[in-house]
Amino acid sequence: MRTEHEEAGYEKYRVLIPEHRVEDTVGKLKRLSSRAVKLNMPAFDIEVGEPEVHKKLAGNGDPYATVNTSVVPITVVGGVPRLKGWRFVAKIEHDDDVNEVLGFGAQKLVDDDPAMFEKLTQCAPDCQHCNVKRNRNTTYLFKSETNPQELIQVGSSCIDDFSGHKNPVDLLRMANQFVSVMDELSDPDEMGIGGSGSRLFDMERILAVASSVVRADGGWVSRDSAGSSGCSVDWVTSVMLDPKMQRKLVTEGDERKGTEIFNWLTSDSFEVGTDIYRSNLAGMAARGYVPAKKIGLAGSAVATYARDMQKLKQQKERNDKYESVAIGEPDEKISRTVLLEKKVPIENQWGMNVLHIFKDVETNAKMTWFNSGSGKFLEGHQYNISGRVKKHETRNGLLETKLTRVSSPDLALHGKITPELDAKPFIKKLKKLETVNALDANSENLIHVASHVHRFYGVPKDVLYELIDMGADPSVVSHRDGNNAFDYWVDAQDEELIELGLKRWPELALRWDDKMLADYDLIDKPWSQQFRRVRDSVVTNESQEVNSKEGAEATLLELRKEQPKVSEELDLDFDDEDDDQALRLA
């Protein structure tokens, strides 16, 4: 059985409100609920949760600085009155350039159907109820409750007839107020200013004032992260409404910055996409003026500009590392030597995928590959790979090659080392490898994998000796357990491998102090005395090297103290390239 809220077409909204705004927010929602009851609608269901501590970036522009903010979750079940089976979607304020779209769910409508973006922001002020075309300032968009694909645009003067409601004026006022309150809750930096009447404020001037506020505070301070000094929205509005404050705060540099941002908002460089917030900013800039209640929203363009410029800078830095080169042809199988620049985990409804960003060693071309799971490769390392070209794509001015079915011969044998390993055929494959020390995603090379399996299952030592002869590095430390191959030889108490390790790589014994040997019950083993002697000799040699280095540094320091005297006597001016010659002369 449907509840009265479902019958009324109410929806559930959940918002996070700074703790200091809860009383005001709940008051607004209760007033809306009272008006709903007067229109024979159910009262809103308003639930206030317990305060939560959220970490947010501080407003000083430092990406590493965070502040703790206390927020309170508020859940609201409510909405605007239903009209003959129609549900309210958006209020559209029409303009010659770009419509301003208001409505808590407007962006969701666009996200579900991107074609709606153009309809909302560009539609004429027509009324589909009366079909009379005339110049209207405001229309309302409704969605059918029986057919969600069906929409109707209604002029404000036709709401009376369209609604069939005995109090259409009250109904319209309720809808407007609901839109305003829910939009404010969805954007904490949005606010209304009363008492300013019909005054309009120059958009370019607002941007100059916002630039001065950001300069003074060291960054844009959102309402959620604001302390006792207040948020940027409040300060921009206060300064705009006080000419004396403007004269004191705004500099010529701020005015130039304001003009720069204004020109950006009105240029093709400002990408709106299907983002209604950005569309509203573009509309304000196109009109050139802003009502008082929109000053804060207009000023927030300064923060948007800063974020976009930072992204462009980062993108340019990334692009500078690559050449705009296409590798292969679509559906062609290719083999390349690449450097794995970055792995980017991306979660979706099917699980976790990882975007691999490669740089081709020969051409510096950018190549990308999506893979489910964590992937086979380790960031910052070079691999020989083969794969199939899926397509070429230009992103941010850089041509890149998208790959599929990527594999690497360097890692082909990592998964083949098992307790049932047949050493002879495996060694034949091993000898064909070009890179014996390639690291997998766990930072493990072949000798690490083989030593791990040998420790627990007894892989034939012929494989280990072959790897050592091929130059495998037993010092590589795994990200998975923090051990290297030599550690597994010690833990396995394999005296032959331990003796070989101490002879070839004595420094690997340093980790195994007496306490660790005792913890592993190895302190009294027959080979431990020799093990400790080699280990301690490494410690002694390292200590002597340190003392020798410190003595050399002290001597060099004395030479540097004398150098200015020599240069003065000989009237020499040494630059950085002549440092070695200068020291020799001194």
C-alpha positions as CSV (number, residue, x, y, z in Angstrom):
1,M,0.0,0.0,0.0
2,R,1.4,3.4,-1.0
3,T,2.1,5.9,1.7
4,E,0.7,9.4,1.7
5,H,4.2,10.7,0.8
6,E,4.3,8.4,-2.2
7,E,0.8,9.4,-3.2
8,A,1.9,13.1,-3.0
9,G,4.9,12.4,-5.3
10,Y,7.4,13.3,-2.6
11,E,11.0,12.4,-3.0
12,K,13.8,11.7,-0.5
13,Y,16.7,14.2,-0.3
14,R,19.8,13.8,1.8
15,V,22.1,16.8,2.4
16,L,25.1,17.5,4.6
17,I,24.8,20.8,6.4
18,P,27.5,22.6,8.5
19,E,26.5,22.2,12.2
20,H,26.1,26.0,12.7
21,R,23.5,26.2,9.9
22,V,21.3,23.4,11.1
23,E,18.8,25.6,13.0
24,D,18.3,27.9,10.1
25,T,18.0,25.1,7.6
26,V,15.5,23.1,9.6
27,G,13.5,26.3,10.1
28,K,13.2,26.8,6.4
29,L,12.2,23.2,5.8
30,K,9.5,23.4,8.5
31,R,8.1,26.6,7.0
32,L,7.9,24.8,3.6
33,S,6.2,21.9,5.3
34,S,3.6,24.2,6.8
35,R,2.8,25.7,3.4
36,A,2.5,22.1,2.0
37,V,-0.1,21.2,4.6
38,K,-2.1,24.4,3.7
39,L,-2.2,23.1,0.2
40,N,-3.7,19.8,1.4
41,M,-0.4,18.0,1.0
42,P,1.3,15.8,3.7
43,A,3.8,17.4,6.0
44,F,7.4,16.9,5.2
45,D,9.3,14.2,7.0
46,I,12.5,15.9,8.3
47,E,15.1,13.9,10.0
48,V,18.2,15.4,11.6
49,G,21.1,13.1,12.1
50,E,24.1,13.1,14.5
51,P,27.0,15.4,13.7
52,E,29.8,13.9,11.7
53,V,33.4,15.1,11.4
54,H,34.5,15.6,7.8
55,K,38.0,16.5,6.6
56,K,38.1,19.2,4.0
57,L,40.8,21.2,2.2
58,A,41.6,24.4,4.1
59,G,40.8,27.7,2.3
60,N,44.5,28.8,2.0
61,G,45.2,27.0,-1.3
62,D,47.5,24.4,0.3
63,P,46.5,21.0,-1.0
64,Y,48.1,19.3,2.0
65,A,46.3,21.3,4.7
66,T,43.0,20.0,6.0
67,V,40.5,21.2,8.5
68,N,37.9,19.2,10.4
69,T,34.4,20.3,9.8
70,S,31.4,19.3,11.8
71,V,28.4,18.5,9.5
72,V,25.0,17.2,10.2
73,P,23.1,14.9,7.7
74,I,19.5,16.0,7.1
75,T,17.1,13.7,5.3
76,V,14.0,15.3,3.8
77,V,11.0,13.6,2.3
78,G,9.0,16.3,0.5
79,G,8.4,18.1,-2.7
80,V,6.2,20.5,-4.6
81,P,2.5,19.9,-5.3
82,R,1.6,17.4,-8.0
83,L,-0.4,18.8,-10.8
84,K,-2.7,16.2,-12.4
85,G,-0.1,13.5,-12.4
86,W,2.8,15.8,-13.3
87,R,5.9,16.3,-11.2
88,F,7.9,19.5,-11.0
89,V,11.4,19.4,-12.6
90,A,12.8,22.8,-13.1
91,K,12.1,26.6,-13.1
92,I,13.6,28.3,-16.1
93,E,14.4,32.0,-16.1
94,H,14.7,33.0,-19.8
95,D,17.3,35.2,-21.3
96,D,18.5,36.1,-24.8
97,D,21.8,34.3,-24.2
98,V,21.5,31.4,-21.9
99,N,18.6,30.4,-19.7
100,E,19.2,30.2,-15.9
101,V,18.0,26.8,-14.7
102,L,16.9,26.3,-11.1
103,G,15.8,23.0,-9.6
104,F,17.3,20.5,-7.1
105,G,17.0,17.7,-9.6
106,A,17.8,19.6,-12.8
107,Q,21.4,18.3,-13.1
108,K,20.2,14.7,-12.5
109,L,17.8,15.1,-15.3
110,V,20.7,16.2,-17.6
111,D,22.9,13.4,-16.3
112,D,20.2,10.8,-17.2
113,D,19.7,12.4,-20.6
114,P,22.4,14.8,-21.9
115,A,20.1,16.1,-24.6
116,M,18.1,17.8,-21.9
117,F,21.0,20.2,-21.3
118,E,20.3,22.1,-24.5
119,K,16.6,22.0,-23.9
120,L,16.9,23.5,-20.5
121,T,19.5,26.2,-21.3
122,Q,18.3,27.1,-24.8
123,C,14.6,26.6,-25.0
124,A,12.3,29.5,-25.9
125,P,9.8,30.8,-23.3
126,D,7.0,28.9,-24.8
127,C,4.0,27.4,-23.0
128,Q,2.9,24.0,-24.3
129,H,-0.3,24.2,-22.3
130,C,-1.8,27.2,-24.1
131,N,0.5,27.0,-27.2
132,V,0.7,30.8,-27.3
133,K,4.1,32.0,-28.2
134,R,5.0,35.2,-26.4
135,N,7.9,36.7,-24.5
136,R,7.9,35.2,-21.0
137,N,10.4,35.7,-18.2
138,T,9.7,32.4,-16.5
139,T,8.4,28.9,-17.4
140,Y,8.2,25.7,-15.5
141,L,9.1,22.2,-16.6
142,F,7.1,19.2,-15.4
143,K,7.5,15.5,-16.0
144,S,4.7,13.0,-16.3
145,E,4.5,10.5,-13.4
146,T,3.1,7.8,-15.7
147,N,5.6,8.4,-18.5
148,P,8.9,9.8,-17.3
149,Q,10.0,10.5,-20.9
150,E,7.1,13.0,-21.3
151,L,7.7,16.6,-20.4
152,I,5.7,19.7,-20.6
153,Q,6.8,23.4,-20.3
154,V,4.2,25.7,-18.8
155,G,4.2,29.5,-18.6
156,S,3.6,31.0,-15.1
157,S,0.4,32.6,-16.2
158,C,-1.0,29.2,-17.2
159,I,-0.3,27.4,-14.0
160,D,-3.8,28.3,-12.8
161,D,-5.5,26.5,-15.6
162,F,-2.9,23.7,-16.0
163,S,-3.0,22.8,-12.3
164,G,-6.7,22.7,-11.7
165,H,-5.9,23.8,-8.2
166,K,-8.1,26.1,-6.2
167,N,-5.1,28.1,-5.0
168,P,-2.7,28.2,-8.0
169,V,-0.9,31.3,-6.7
170,D,-0.1,29.6,-3.4
171,L,0.9,26.4,-5.3
172,L,3.3,28.4,-7.5
173,R,4.8,30.2,-4.5
174,M,5.3,26.9,-2.8
175,A,7.1,25.5,-5.9
176,N,9.4,28.6,-6.1
177,Q,10.3,28.4,-2.4
178,F,11.0,24.7,-2.6
179,V,13.3,25.2,-5.5
180,S,15.2,28.0,-3.8
181,V,15.6,26.2,-0.5
182,M,16.7,22.9,-2.1
183,D,19.1,24.6,-4.5
184,E,20.7,26.4,-1.5
185,L,21.0,23.1,0.4
186,S,22.6,21.4,-2.6
187,D,25.2,24.3,-3.0
188,P,26.4,25.5,0.4
189,D,28.0,28.6,-1.2
190,E,24.6,29.7,-2.6
191,M,22.8,32.3,-0.5
192,G,20.0,34.9,-0.7
193,I,20.4,38.6,0.2
194,G,17.4,40.5,1.3
195,G,16.6,44.2,1.1
196,S,18.4,44.9,-2.1
197,G,15.4,45.3,-4.2
198,S,15.9,45.1,-7.9
199,R,19.6,46.3,-7.9
200,L,21.9,44.7,-10.4
201,F,25.6,44.4,-10.0
202,D,28.3,44.4,-12.7
203,M,29.6,40.9,-13.2
204,E,33.2,42.0,-14.0
205,R,33.3,44.1,-10.9
206,I,32.1,41.1,-8.8
207,L,34.9,39.1,-10.2
208,A,37.4,41.8,-9.3
209,V,36.1,41.9,-5.7
210,A,36.1,38.1,-5.5
211,S,39.8,38.2,-6.7
212,S,40.6,40.6,-3.9
213,V,39.0,38.4,-1.3
214,V,40.8,35.4,-2.5
215,R,44.1,37.3,-2.5
216,A,43.5,38.4,1.0
217,D,42.6,35.0,2.3
218,G,45.1,33.0,0.2
219,G,42.3,31.0,-1.5
220,W,38.6,30.5,-1.9
221,V,37.1,29.7,1.5
222,S,33.9,27.6,1.2
223,R,31.1,27.9,3.8
224,D,31.8,24.4,5.1
225,S,35.5,25.1,5.8
226,A,35.1,28.7,7.1
227,G,36.1,29.5,10.6
228,S,35.2,32.5,12.6
229,S,36.4,34.9,9.9
230,G,33.7,33.8,7.5
231,C,33.5,32.4,4.0
232,S,34.3,33.9,0.7
233,V,30.7,34.1,-0.5
234,D,29.8,36.3,2.5
235,W,32.8,38.5,2.1
236,V,32.3,39.0,-1.6
237,T,28.7,40.0,-1.0
238,S,29.6,42.3,1.9
239,V,32.3,44.1,-0.1
240,M,30.1,44.5,-3.2
241,L,27.4,46.1,-1.1
242,D,29.8,48.5,0.5
243,P,31.7,50.9,-1.9
244,K,34.0,52.1,0.9
245,M,35.2,48.5,1.4
246,Q,35.7,48.1,-2.3
247,R,38.0,51.2,-2.5
248,K,40.1,49.9,0.4
249,L,40.4,46.3,-0.8
250,V,40.4,46.1,-4.6
251,T,43.7,46.8,-6.3
252,E,44.5,47.3,-10.0
253,G,45.8,43.8,-10.1
254,D,42.4,42.5,-8.8
255,E,40.6,44.4,-11.5
256,R,42.9,42.9,-14.2
257,K,42.2,39.5,-12.8
258,G,38.5,40.2,-12.8
259,T,38.6,41.2,-16.4
260,E,40.7,38.1,-17.2
261,I,38.1,35.8,-15.6
262,F,35.2,37.6,-17.2
263,N,36.8,37.3,-20.7
264,W,37.4,33.6,-20.0
265,L,33.7,33.0,-19.0
266,T,32.5,34.7,-22.2
267,S,35.0,32.8,-24.5
268,D,35.0,29.4,-26.1
269,S,37.7,28.4,-23.7
270,F,35.1,28.1,-20.9
271,E,33.8,24.6,-21.4
272,V,30.2,24.2,-20.1
273,G,29.6,20.7,-21.2
274,T,26.4,19.5,-19.5
275,D,27.1,21.2,-16.1
276,I,24.3,23.4,-15.1
277,Y,26.4,25.4,-12.6
278,R,28.9,26.3,-15.3
279,S,26.0,27.1,-17.7
280,N,24.6,29.5,-15.1
281,L,28.0,31.2,-14.7
282,A,28.2,31.6,-18.5
283,G,24.7,33.0,-18.6
284,M,25.6,35.6,-15.9
285,A,28.7,36.6,-17.8
286,A,26.8,36.9,-21.1
287,R,24.3,39.2,-19.5
288,G,27.0,41.2,-17.7
289,Y,25.0,41.9,-14.6
290,V,23.9,39.9,-11.5
291,P,21.1,40.5,-9.0
292,A,22.1,40.9,-5.4
293,K,21.1,37.4,-4.3
294,K,23.4,35.9,-7.0
295,I,26.6,37.8,-6.0
296,G,28.1,34.9,-4.1
297,L,27.4,32.5,-6.9
298,A,29.0,34.8,-9.5
299,G,32.0,35.4,-7.3
300,S,32.6,31.6,-7.0
301,A,33.7,31.7,-10.7
302,V,37.1,32.9,-9.3
303,A,37.5,29.5,-7.6
304,T,36.3,27.7,-10.8
305,Y,38.8,29.6,-12.9
306,A,41.7,28.7,-10.5
307,R,40.8,25.1,-10.6
308,D,40.5,25.0,-14.4
309,M,43.8,26.9,-14.8
310,Q,45.5,24.4,-12.4
311,K,44.1,21.5,-14.4
312,L,45.4,23.0,-17.7
313,K,48.8,23.5,-16.1
314,Q,49.0,19.9,-15.0
315,Q,47.7,18.7,-18.3
316,K,50.4,20.7,-20.1
317,E,53.1,19.3,-17.8
318,R,51.9,15.8,-18.6
319,N,51.6,16.5,-22.3
320,D,55.1,18.0,-22.4
321,K,56.4,14.5,-21.5
322,Y,54.8,13.0,-24.6
323,E,54.9,13.4,-28.3
324,S,51.7,13.5,-30.3
325,V,52.4,10.3,-32.2
326,A,50.0,7.4,-33.2
327,I,51.5,3.9,-32.8
328,G,50.3,1.3,-35.2
329,E,47.0,1.1,-37.0
330,P,43.6,0.1,-35.5
331,D,43.3,-3.7,-34.9
332,E,47.1,-4.1,-35.6
333,K,49.1,-6.2,-33.1
334,I,52.2,-4.3,-32.0
335,S,55.3,-4.9,-29.8
336,R,56.9,-2.0,-28.0
337,T,59.2,-1.1,-25.2
338,V,57.4,1.2,-22.8
339,L,57.7,2.9,-19.4
340,L,54.6,2.6,-17.1
341,E,54.1,6.2,-16.1
342,K,51.0,5.8,-13.9
343,K,48.3,3.4,-12.8
344,V,44.9,5.0,-12.1
345,P,42.3,2.8,-10.3
346,I,38.7,3.5,-11.5
347,E,35.8,1.9,-9.8
348,N,32.5,1.2,-11.6
349,Q,29.4,-1.0,-11.2
350,W,31.3,-4.0,-12.4
351,G,34.3,-3.7,-10.0
352,M,37.7,-2.1,-10.1
353,N,39.5,-1.3,-13.4
354,V,43.0,0.2,-13.7
355,L,44.0,2.7,-16.3
356,H,47.6,2.1,-17.3
357,I,49.4,5.1,-18.9
358,F,52.5,4.0,-20.9
359,K,55.2,6.1,-22.6
360,D,56.7,4.6,-25.7
361,V,60.5,4.5,-25.1
362,E,61.3,5.0,-28.8
363,T,58.9,7.8,-29.7
364,N,57.7,9.2,-26.3
365,A,54.1,8.6,-27.6
366,K,51.4,8.1,-25.0
367,M,49.6,4.8,-24.9
368,T,46.8,3.7,-22.5
369,W,45.3,0.3,-21.5
370,F,42.4,-0.5,-19.2
371,N,42.6,-3.7,-17.2
372,S,40.4,-5.3,-14.6
373,G,42.1,-6.0,-11.3
374,S,45.4,-4.5,-10.1
375,G,47.3,-5.2,-13.3
376,K,50.6,-6.9,-14.0
377,F,53.0,-4.0,-14.1
378,L,54.7,-1.7,-11.5
379,E,54.7,2.1,-11.9
380,G,57.9,3.7,-12.9
381,H,59.4,0.6,-14.6
382,Q,60.1,-0.3,-18.2
383,Y,58.7,-3.4,-20.0
384,N,58.5,-5.0,-23.4
385,I,54.9,-5.4,-24.2
386,S,52.7,-6.7,-27.0
387,G,49.1,-5.7,-27.6
388,R,46.4,-4.8,-30.1
389,V,45.7,-1.2,-31.1
390,K,42.0,-0.5,-30.3
391,K,41.9,3.1,-31.6
392,H,43.7,6.5,-31.6
393,E,42.2,9.4,-29.8
394,T,43.1,13.0,-29.2
395,R,42.6,14.2,-25.7
396,N,43.5,17.7,-24.5
397,G,45.4,18.3,-27.8
398,L,47.6,15.1,-27.4
399,L,47.2,12.1,-29.7
400,E,47.3,8.8,-27.8
401,T,47.0,5.2,-28.7
402,K,44.5,3.0,-26.8
403,L,45.6,-0.6,-26.5
404,T,43.8,-3.9,-25.6
405,R,45.0,-7.4,-24.8
406,V,48.3,-6.2,-23.4
407,S,50.8,-8.8,-22.2
408,S,54.5,-8.8,-21.5
409,P,57.1,-11.4,-22.3
410,D,59.2,-10.0,-19.4
411,L,56.6,-11.3,-17.0
412,A,55.5,-14.4,-18.9
413,L,57.3,-16.8,-16.5
414,H,56.3,-15.2,-13.2
415,G,53.2,-17.2,-13.0
416,K,54.8,-20.4,-14.2
417,I,56.9,-21.0,-11.0
418,T,54.8,-23.5,-9.0
419,P,55.6,-26.4,-6.7
420,E,55.1,-28.8,-9.6
421,L,57.7,-26.9,-11.7
422,D,59.7,-29.1,-14.2
423,A,63.1,-27.4,-14.1
424,K,64.6,-28.5,-17.5
425,P,61.9,-27.1,-19.9
426,F,61.5,-24.0,-17.6
427,I,65.2,-23.2,-17.8
428,K,65.0,-23.4,-21.6
429,K,62.3,-20.8,-21.6
430,L,64.3,-18.8,-19.0
431,K,67.3,-18.5,-21.3
432,K,65.2,-16.8,-24.0
433,L,64.2,-13.9,-21.7
434,E,65.6,-10.5,-22.5
435,T,64.9,-9.1,-19.0
436,V,65.5,-11.3,-16.0
437,N,64.9,-8.6,-13.4
438,A,61.5,-7.4,-14.6
439,L,59.2,-6.6,-11.7
440,D,55.6,-7.5,-11.5
441,A,52.9,-5.4,-9.7
442,N,54.1,-6.7,-6.3
443,S,57.7,-5.5,-7.1
444,E,58.9,-9.1,-7.3
445,N,61.4,-10.4,-9.9
446,L,61.8,-14.0,-11.0
447,I,64.4,-14.9,-8.4
448,H,62.1,-13.5,-5.6
449,V,59.1,-15.6,-6.8
450,A,61.3,-18.7,-7.2
451,S,62.9,-18.3,-3.8
452,H,59.5,-17.8,-2.2
453,V,58.2,-21.1,-3.7
454,H,61.5,-22.8,-2.8
455,R,61.1,-21.7,0.8
456,F,57.7,-23.3,1.2
457,Y,57.5,-26.0,-1.5
458,G,61.1,-26.8,-2.6
459,V,61.4,-25.6,-6.2
460,P,64.6,-27.2,-7.8
461,K,67.7,-25.1,-7.0
462,D,68.8,-25.5,-10.6
463,V,66.3,-22.8,-11.5
464,L,67.7,-20.5,-8.8
465,Y,71.3,-21.1,-9.9
466,E,70.4,-20.4,-13.5
467,L,68.7,-17.1,-12.5
468,I,71.8,-16.1,-10.5
469,D,74.0,-16.9,-13.5
470,M,71.8,-14.7,-15.7
471,G,72.2,-11.8,-13.3
472,A,69.0,-11.9,-11.3
473,D,69.1,-9.5,-8.3
474,P,68.3,-11.2,-5.0
475,S,68.1,-7.9,-3.1
476,V,64.8,-6.8,-4.6
477,V,62.3,-6.3,-1.8
478,S,58.6,-7.3,-2.3
479,H,55.9,-4.8,-1.7
480,R,53.8,-7.8,-0.5
481,D,55.8,-9.1,2.5
482,G,58.9,-6.9,2.7
483,N,61.3,-9.8,2.0
484,N,64.0,-10.3,-0.6
485,A,65.2,-13.6,-2.1
486,F,68.1,-13.9,0.3
487,D,65.7,-13.6,3.3
488,Y,63.9,-16.7,2.0
489,W,67.2,-18.6,1.7
490,V,67.9,-17.8,5.4
491,D,64.4,-18.6,6.5
492,A,64.6,-22.0,4.6
493,Q,68.0,-22.7,6.3
494,D,69.4,-23.6,2.9
495,E,73.1,-23.6,3.7
496,E,74.3,-23.7,0.1
497,L,72.3,-20.7,-1.0
498,I,73.2,-18.8,2.3
499,E,76.9,-19.4,1.6
500,L,76.6,-18.2,-2.0
501,G,74.6,-15.2,-0.8
502,L,77.2,-14.2,1.8
503,K,80.0,-14.5,-0.7
504,R,78.3,-12.6,-3.5
505,W,76.0,-10.2,-1.6
506,P,77.3,-10.0,2.0
507,E,75.4,-6.7,2.6
508,L,72.1,-8.6,2.5
509,A,73.0,-10.2,5.9
510,L,72.7,-6.8,7.6
511,R,69.0,-7.2,8.2
512,W,69.5,-10.3,10.2
513,D,70.7,-9.0,13.5
514,D,71.1,-11.4,16.5
515,K,67.6,-10.7,17.8
516,M,66.1,-11.6,14.4
517,L,68.2,-14.7,14.1
518,A,67.0,-15.7,17.6
519,D,63.4,-14.9,16.8
520,Y,63.6,-17.3,13.9
521,D,65.4,-19.9,16.0
522,L,68.5,-19.6,13.9
523,I,71.1,-18.2,16.3
524,D,72.6,-21.6,17.2
525,K,72.5,-23.2,13.8
526,P,75.9,-24.6,12.6
527,W,76.2,-22.0,9.8
528,S,75.1,-19.0,12.0
529,Q,78.6,-18.3,13.4
530,Q,80.0,-17.7,9.9
531,F,76.9,-15.8,9.0
532,R,77.3,-13.4,11.9
533,R,81.0,-12.9,11.2
534,V,80.4,-11.9,7.6
535,R,77.5,-9.6,8.7
536,D,79.7,-7.9,11.3
537,S,82.5,-7.4,8.9
538,V,80.1,-5.5,6.6
539,V,79.1,-3.3,9.5
540,T,82.8,-2.6,10.3
541,N,83.6,-1.7,6.6
542,E,80.6,0.6,6.4
543,S,81.6,2.4,9.6
544,Q,85.1,2.9,8.2
545,E,83.7,4.3,5.0
546,V,81.5,6.8,6.9
547,N,84.5,8.0,8.9
548,S,86.6,8.3,5.7
549,K,83.7,10.3,4.1
550,E,83.4,12.6,7.1
551,G,87.1,13.2,7.0
552,A,87.0,14.1,3.3
553,E,84.1,16.4,3.9
554,A,85.9,18.2,6.7
555,T,89.0,18.7,4.4
556,L,86.8,20.0,1.6
557,L,85.2,22.4,4.0
558,E,88.6,23.8,4.9
559,L,89.5,24.1,1.2
560,R,86.3,26.0,0.6
561,K,87.1,28.4,3.4
562,E,90.4,29.2,1.7
563,Q,89.0,29.5,-1.8
564,P,87.7,33.1,-1.5
565,K,91.1,34.3,-0.4
566,V,92.8,32.6,-3.4
567,S,90.2,34.0,-5.8
568,E,90.6,37.5,-4.4
569,E,94.4,37.3,-4.7
570,L,94.2,36.1,-8.3
571,D,91.2,38.3,-9.2
572,L,89.3,35.3,-10.4
573,D,85.5,35.0,-10.8
574,F,84.5,31.4,-10.7
575,D,81.1,30.3,-12.1
576,D,79.3,27.0,-11.4
577,E,81.0,25.2,-14.3
578,D,84.5,26.0,-12.9
579,D,83.9,24.7,-9.4
580,D,86.2,21.7,-9.8
581,Q,89.0,23.8,-11.3
582,A,88.6,26.4,-8.5
583,L,89.0,23.7,-5.8
584,R,92.1,22.3,-7.5
585,L,93.6,25.8,-7.7
586,A,92.7,26.5,-4.1
